[in-house]
Amino acid sequence: MIDRIGNAIERELSRFGPATGMPPLVEAWARAVGPEIARNAWPARIARNGTLHVHTSSSAWAFELGQLEARIREQLGELAPPRLRFAVGPLPDPALLEAESVRRAPVPPGAEAREHAAALAAEIGDESLRKIVAEAAAWSLANADSDRSFW
């Protein structure tokens, strides 16, 4: 019985476009655009044609972010939809966004951060200390990139 209800709900919701990409987009949004934009713009839905509709706090934010569409898509990486549309609409409660950002786990360093960190620590003579500093620097670089404001 519950499976049939779940299937009926899924079919009904599918009339409004694909929702499969929303959870990863919502999860990545604040990291991709930075905290100030996340307070003023939030993903609302994905249309049938794949366009991500983003609600903004004002028409000025909608206009400005429309000008930055390519950069936002670049920041979203592989999660980026083919198009973004910005319009004034309801946003999540700011207190919930702050709580979510506090809970967010640190971003593990990628190859580029590790290479950069190794180069920064290369002149340290003590091998053990060099490895420790390089590891700490790699984590710092990875998380500085993820927390960096979009601007």
MARNU-6945 format. One line per 2 residues: number of its first residue (from 1); their letters; for each residue x, y, z of C-alpha. Coordinates in steps of 0.1 Angstrom, whole numbers. Layout:
<sites>
NUM) a) X Y Z | ...
</sites>
This chain:
<sites>
1) mi) 0 0 0 | 27 25 10
3) dr) 47 16 -21 | 17 24 -43
5) ig) 12 57 -26 | 49 65 -30
7) na) 48 57 -67 | 17 78 -72
9) ie) 34 107 -54 | 65 103 -76
11) re) 44 103 -108 | 25 134 -97
13) ls) 57 153 -88 | 73 143 -120
15) rf) 48 165 -138 | 67 195 -125
17) gp) 100 184 -139 | 130 163 -128
19) at) 137 165 -91 | 166 140 -90
21) gm) 192 167 -93 | 179 190 -66
23) pp) 194 174 -34 | 230 175 -46
25) lv) 225 210 -60 | 210 223 -27
27) ea) 238 207 -8 | 265 222 -30
29) wa) 248 256 -35 | 262 276 -5
31) ra) 297 262 -10 | 296 271 -47
33) vg) 283 306 -45 | 295 317 -10
35) pe) 275 327 21 | 263 362 10
37) ia) 247 349 -22 | 233 319 -4
39) rn) 215 343 20 | 200 361 -10
41) aw) 194 333 -36 | 185 297 -32
43) pa) 177 269 -57 | 139 264 -60
45) ri) 133 238 -87 | 145 222 -119
47) ar) 122 226 -149 | 115 198 -174
49) ng) 141 213 -197 | 168 211 -170
51) tl) 168 248 -162 | 175 255 -125
53) hv) 151 282 -112 | 166 301 -83
55) ht) 146 323 -59 | 162 356 -49
57) ss) 155 381 -22 | 151 410 -47
59) sa) 149 419 -83 | 184 435 -80
61) wa) 198 401 -69 | 180 384 -97
63) fe) 195 408 -123 | 230 406 -108
65) lg) 231 368 -106 | 217 366 -141
67) ql) 248 384 -153 | 269 359 -134
69) ea) 252 328 -146 | 283 314 -164
71) ri) 304 318 -134 | 279 302 -111
73) re) 276 273 -134 | 314 270 -134
75) ql) 314 270 -96 | 288 242 -95
77) ge) 310 221 -117 | 294 188 -128
79) la) 262 196 -109 | 256 226 -130
81) pp) 223 226 -150 | 223 237 -186
83) rl) 207 270 -176 | 198 291 -146
85) rf) 169 315 -141 | 167 339 -113
87) av) 135 355 -100 | 122 369 -67
89) gp) 107 342 -45 | 107 327 -11
91) lp) 140 318 5 | 148 294 33
93) dp) 149 307 69 | 184 323 74
95) al) 187 305 108 | 184 272 90
97) le) 211 282 65 | 235 292 93
99) ae) 229 259 111 | 235 240 79
101) sv) 268 258 73 | 280 250 109
103) rr) 272 213 104 | 290 211 70
105) ap) 320 188 71 | 354 200 60
107) vp) 362 196 23 | 390 170 18
109) pg) 420 183 -2 | 422 174 -38
111) ae) 453 168 -59 | 458 205 -67
113) ar) 456 216 -30 | 481 188 -21
115) eh) 505 198 -48 | 503 235 -38
117) aa) 508 226 -1 | 538 204 -9
119) al) 554 233 -29 | 548 256 1
121) aa) 564 232 25 | 592 221 2
123) ei) 619 242 19 | 613 226 54
125) gd) 643 205 61 | 628 180 86
127) es) 609 155 65 | 584 146 93
129) lr) 576 183 99 | 574 190 62
131) ki) 548 162 58 | 528 176 87
133) va) 529 211 74 | 520 200 39
135) ea) 490 180 51 | 477 209 72
137) aa) 483 234 44 | 464 211 20
139) ws) 434 209 42 | 435 247 48
141) la) 438 254 10 | 409 230 2
143) na) 386 246 29 | 396 281 21
145) ds) 385 275 -15 | 352 260 -4
147) dr) 344 289 21 | 356 317 -2
149) sf) 330 342 -11 | 318 340 -47
151) w) 331 375 -54
</sites>
